[in-house]
Structures are given as structure tokens and as C-alpha cells.
Amino acid sequence: MRIQVSRTGGFAGIARDGEVETSGRADASEWEALAEAAVGASPGGRPAGVPDGFRYRITVGDRTVDCADPRLTEAQRTLISRVLKEGA
């Protein structure tokens, strides 16, 4: 499973992207469960953000959701952090 995260916005407006491929990883089931929770929790549509806040696009397989600070679920926050750290 391919998991992609794009972050835009923030005070400096610097975009950041990360991607993790779970195939062949020992912790693949953990990544996949977290990804499913993150995309399943989103109501869809363009979320309301805050000035100078970050906006995120999470793509898991063929599903994409948009979310924004400070209205991230715990699963979204964890997945975004892990992908941008390990998949940069």
C-alpha cells in the first residue's frame, strides 16, 4: 500500500511531501491500520483551517482526503507525522 502526505500552508508557506510504501515492511499491518483510520475519519470536502495553519492531503491507495490543523483526528496527526518523518 502506498501512503502519501502533502503539507502546505503555515507561516512560511513551505510545502512538504512524504511517501511510504508498506509492501515488504515488517510493520506493514500497523501502517495500513493507521492509514485506514486516518482516511476513514474524514468527512470529505475541503476542511476549514486557520490562518497560517497547515493543510494536508493524505492519499492511501486510490483514496484521498483533505484535512487541516487544528481539526485533525489523532489517527491523521499520527500518520502525517510518521509519513513526513520516515518518508521524506
Number of C-alpha atoms within 10 A of each C-alpha: 16 14 23 22 25 19 20 18 18 15 10 8 12 10 13 13 17 19 20 18 15 16 12 8 10 9 10 14 13 11 20 19 11 17 24 15 16 24 23 14 14 16 11 12 9 11 17 12 15 14 10 13 14 20 23 23 18 24 19 20 11 8 11 15 20 18 26 22 18 13 14 18 17 13 18 24 17 14 24 24 14 17 21 18 12 10 15 12
